[in-house]
Amino acid sequence: MSEQPAPADHARQQLEPAAADAVRAYAAKTRENADQFAAVLEDIAENGLPSVEDCTPWEQLREDHLARLAAQRPAVA
């Protein structure tokens, strides 16, 4: 049998209002991303996989993402 951890008697530490807002914003963004991913999976389940001609190769997606990251990073002299 596995033992269940004993409930903690410790009070939870409250977040500062700005930190709580940041956590809520992160949760909302994560939820939005999950909803988009779920919609793609539902579309695949309903309609099947897209044709290869309609897809972007992963190498191109990677290069595009790396270019976006490089553009956000300040240049070093």
trRosetta pair geometry for C-beta under 8 A, 3 or more apart (Angstrom, degrees):
i j d omega theta_ij theta_ji phi_ij phi_ji
15 19 4.2 -126 -179 92 112 114
15 20 4.3 147 89 -59 124 83
15 23 6.8 -73 -135 -2 179 137
16 19 4.5 86 56 9 83 107
16 20 6.9 -153 87 -8 39 87
17 20 5.6 -55 -144 37 31 112
17 21 6.3 33 156 -20 65 105
18 21 5.7 -52 -150 35 32 113
18 22 6.5 34 151 -21 64 104
19 22 5.5 -52 -149 34 34 113
19 23 6.4 35 152 -19 65 103
20 23 5.7 -52 -148 35 33 111
20 24 6.4 33 152 -18 65 105
21 24 5.6 -54 -147 38 32 112
21 25 6.3 34 153 -21 66 105
22 25 5.6 -51 -146 35 32 112
22 26 6.4 33 153 -19 64 104
23 26 5.7 -52 -148 36 31 112
23 27 6.3 34 152 -20 64 105
24 27 5.6 -53 -147 36 32 113
24 28 6.4 34 153 -20 65 104
25 28 5.7 -52 -148 35 31 112
25 29 6.4 30 154 -17 65 106
26 29 5.8 -55 -147 38 31 110
26 30 6.2 32 154 -19 65 108
27 30 5.7 -55 -145 38 29 112
27 31 6.2 32 154 -20 64 107
28 31 5.6 -54 -147 37 30 113
28 32 6.3 33 152 -21 64 105
29 32 5.6 -51 -147 34 32 114
29 33 6.4 32 153 -18 64 104
30 33 5.8 -53 -149 37 31 110
30 34 6.3 31 152 -19 64 107
31 34 5.7 -55 -147 37 30 112
31 35 6.3 34 153 -21 64 105
32 35 5.7 -54 -149 34 30 113
32 36 6.6 30 153 -18 64 104
33 36 5.7 -53 -150 35 33 111
33 37 6.3 32 153 -17 66 107
34 37 5.7 -54 -146 38 32 112
34 38 6.2 34 154 -20 65 107
35 38 5.7 -53 -145 37 30 112
35 39 6.4 34 153 -23 63 104
36 39 5.7 -53 -151 32 31 113
36 40 6.7 32 151 -19 63 102
37 40 5.8 -52 -153 33 34 111
37 41 6.5 31 151 -15 65 106
38 41 5.7 -55 -148 39 34 111
38 42 6.2 35 153 -20 67 106
39 42 5.7 -52 -145 37 31 111
39 43 6.4 35 153 -21 64 104
40 43 5.7 -54 -151 34 31 113
40 44 6.5 31 152 -18 65 104
41 44 5.6 -52 -149 35 34 111
41 45 6.3 35 152 -19 66 105
42 45 5.6 -52 -147 37 33 113
42 46 6.2 28 155 -16 66 109
43 46 5.8 -59 -144 41 29 108
43 47 5.8 -23 174 25 68 113
44 47 6.9 -76 -124 58 20 76
44 48 6.8 -30 -166 154 57 10
44 49 6.0 24 -145 -86 100 53
44 50 8.0 -77 -103 -20 84 75
50 54 4.5 -102 167 82 118 125
50 55 5.8 142 95 -59 117 92
51 54 4.9 88 61 7 80 103
51 55 7.4 -150 97 -12 44 92
52 55 5.7 -62 -153 30 37 114
56 60 5.3 -107 175 78 97 124
56 61 5.6 111 116 -55 117 95
57 60 4.9 92 66 5 84 101
57 61 7.3 -152 99 -4 45 86
58 61 5.3 -52 -148 38 41 115
58 62 6.1 46 152 -24 70 103
59 62 5.6 -52 -149 34 31 114
59 63 6.4 29 154 -17 64 106
60 63 5.8 -53 -145 38 32 109
60 64 6.2 35 155 -20 65 106
61 64 5.8 -56 -148 37 29 112
61 65 6.3 27 155 -18 64 108
62 65 5.8 -60 -149 37 28 109
62 66 6.3 25 156 -16 66 108
63 66 5.7 -53 -144 38 31 110
63 67 6.3 34 154 -21 64 105
64 67 5.7 -56 -151 34 29 113
64 68 6.6 31 151 -19 64 103
65 68 5.7 -51 -151 33 34 112
65 69 6.5 33 151 -17 66 104
66 69 5.6 -52 -147 38 34 112
66 70 6.3 35 154 -20 66 105
67 70 5.7 -52 -145 37 31 111
67 71 6.4 33 154 -21 63 105
68 71 5.7 -56 -150 34 30 112
68 72 6.6 28 153 -18 64 106
69 72 5.8 -58 -152 34 33 110
69 73 6.5 30 153 -23 66 108
70 73 5.7 -57 -148 32 34 112
